Amino acid sequence: MPKWMKSILDSWPGRFLTRTVERYLFHGVAQEAAALAYYLLFMICPLLIFLSSLLGLLELDISGIIQGLASLLPAGVVELIESYLSYVSETSSRAMLWFGLVFTIYFPMRAADCLMIAVRRAYHLPRPKNQIIYMAKVLLYTVFLLVAIALTLALATVGRAALEFAGRFFVVPEAFIELWTDLRFLVLGGVMFAAVGLLYAARTAGSRPGTLCPAPWRLWWAGWWCRRPSPFTWRILPITPPFTEPWVRSSC
């Protein structure tokens, strides 16, 4: 190896990039990303089946809906919506509803399981021994993740213009519009933080007692680490505080 290349690899940017590539390959990040895309892609069809069956079983007033949409959408689109609602009203069944619901949850559950396995692998934690409790946590996290995705899409896309447009058809208080406009991105950040935080909290399932630092110690250690004067102190592996107590000695 040439000296100039060795000197680059021995520098802190070189070590950082080398360690990043090593962990990328060692933890199979590309394979995990492909698995997530695979499971989430296969969720789309069951989700559409579930929504179509749900609309058909709700016994909607199709004529009233079409009359309300006639003044908003072109005639061709209204006709397409009318034919779709009429079709799902005639063909929907509870069996298809349950089929769509089960697989709508199953595929995202497999994706959430891949996420948790990847996080546990990054923290060098083994597979949980109690699979029943672990799968129950994965199921709960999956339901929360689906709700969080729907909520984040609504928070990101529905703004003042959409609420003012909706106010033409039903009452939307101006105070609510102002509050939604001012706080929706703050709530969006909170929902995303909760989704990531619950993912890292769920990875502790089945780990040994005392492997996690309490929240105050985590905050103190993170603040102390960030305030260190050296700009080359970033680490990729989980941080191990230099404490002597057994309950804070393990990696955070």
N, C-alpha and C positions, 0 to 999 in steps of 0.2 A: 504494500500500500504506500503511495507517495506520502512524503512528509507533510505536504500542504493539506492533503485530505485528512491525515491523522490529526493534524492540529485543529482542523475544523470540527472533526468528530469529538475531540477532547474539550472543545469550548462548551460553555453552558448552552448555547442554542443547539449545537450539535448533539449534546447529550439529551436535551429535551426532545428533539425530533426523533432521535434514535429510540429513546424509551417509549415515545408515543407510538411509533410504528411497531415496536415489539409487542406492546400491549394490545394494539389494534389487531395484530395477527394472532397473538396468543389467545385472546378472548373471543375470537371469531365474530368481530363486529359486523362484517359484511354478511355472514350467514344469519346472524340475528336480525339484521335489517331486512334481508330477503324473507325471513319467516314472518316478520311483522307485516310486510306488504302482502304476503300470501294470505294470511289469515284475515286481514282487514279487507282485502279485495273480495274474498269469498263471503264476507258478511253482507255485501250489497244486495245480492239476490234474495236471501231470506228476509232482509229488512223490507224490501219492496213487497214481498209476499205478505208479510205481517201487516204493513200499512194498508195494502189493498184489501186484505180480509177484514181489517178493522173498520175501514170505511164502509165496506159492504154490510157489516153486521150492525152498524150504528143506525140504520134506517133513516138516512138523511132525506131532507126535503129537497129533492133534486130540482124541481121546478123553481123553488124559491132561490136556490143557489144560482141557477142559470139566469134568473131575472136580475139578481144582484150583480152578476158578472157581465151582463150584456152591455152595460154602460161603460165598462172599464176595458174590456178586451175585444179584439176583432172577432167577427162572426165565426171565422174558421176555428179559432182557438176555443171559443165557447162551445161550438158543436163538438169538438174533440173532447172537451171536458165532460159534456153531457153524455156522450157515448161511453166514456170511461166509467163514469159513475153508474150508469145504467148496467154496464157489464159486471162490475164488481158487486152490485146489489143482487144480481141474479146468480152469480157463481160462487160467492164467498161461502165459506163453511168454517166451523169452529176447529175442525181438524187442520185445515191449512193455516188458521190463525196460530194454533199452538205449534205447528211445525215451524212457521216463520219466527215465532218468539223464541223457541228453544235454540235454533241455530243462529239467530241474531245475537244471542248471549254466548253461545258456545264458541264461535270463532273469535270474538273479542276476548273471551276468557283465555283461549289458547295464546293470543297475542300478549295479554297481561302476564300470563305464566312465563312467556319468553322474556319479558322485561324483568320480572322478578329474578329469574334464573341468571340473567346477565348481570344484574346488580349484585346478587349473592356471589357470583363468580369473581366480580371485581373486588369484593371485600373478602375473598378467600373463605367463604362460608360454605359448608356442605349442604347437601339437599336436606330439607327438614325431615325429621323422623316421623312425626305425626302428620301423615298426608291428609287426613280428614280435616283437621284444623287448618292446615295450609291451603287446601282447595276451597274451604269455606271463606278464607280471607281473600283468595284470588277471585272468587265469585262476587263478594261484596265490593272489592276494588273495581271489578269489571263493570258492575252496575253504576258505581260512582263515576267511572271514567266515561261511560256512555252519556250520563247526565251532564258531566262536565263538558264533553265535546259539543253537545247540543246547546248548552248554555253559552259557551264561548263563541260559537257561531252566531247565536242571537245577539250577544253583546257586541260582536265585531261588525255585524252587518246592519242591524237595526239602529238607525240614528234619528236625529230630529226630523228629517224629511219624511221618513217612514211613519213616525208617530203622528206627525201633522196630517199626513195622508189618511191614516187610519181614523183620525179624529173627524173626518167627513162622514163616517158611517156609524161611529159610536163615540161616546164621551170619553175623551182623554184629557185629564186635568193638565193645565199648563204647568203647574208646580211639579207634576210627575215628569213631564217632558224635560224641564230644566234639571231636575234631579238625575234623571236617566242620562242626560247629555254630560253632566259634570262628573258622574261617578261610574259610568259604565266601564271605562278602561281600568279604573282602580279595582272594580269588582272582577274584571277579566284577569288582572294580574293575581288577585287573591285566589281565584278558582284554579289558575294554572299552578300557582305555588302549592295549593292544597293537593292537587293531583300528583305533583312530583314528591311532595312531602310524604303523602300516604304511601307512595311507591317505595320510598326508602325506609319508611316505618315498617311496612309489611315484609321487607326482606329480613327482619330480625326473627321471623317465625322459626322456631326450632333451634335458634342459636343458644350458646351457653350463657347462663346468667353472668352478668358482669362484663359482657363484651361491648357494651355501649356506654358512652359517657352521658350523664344527666345533661339536660338542656342548658343549665347555667354554665357548666364547665365547657360545653361545646362552644357557646357564645364567647366565653372568656378566651378560650384557646384560639378560636378563629380571629378574634380581634388582636390578640397578642401576635399571632403569626403574621397578620397583614401589616402590623406596625413595625415589624423587624426592619432594620435599616438596609439590609442587603437586598438588592433587586433580584437576586438569583436564588431565592429560597423557595420557589414554587416546587411542589412535589406532586407527583401523580398518584402515588400510593396513598392509602388512607393515613391520616396523621395520628401518631402515637404520642400523647402528651407525656412529658417526663415526670409523672407523678409516681408516688410510692403506694398509694392506696390501691387495693386489688380491684376495686370497682371502677377505677378510671385508668388502669394501666393498659388495657387492651385498646385496639385500634378503634377510632371513632368512625 
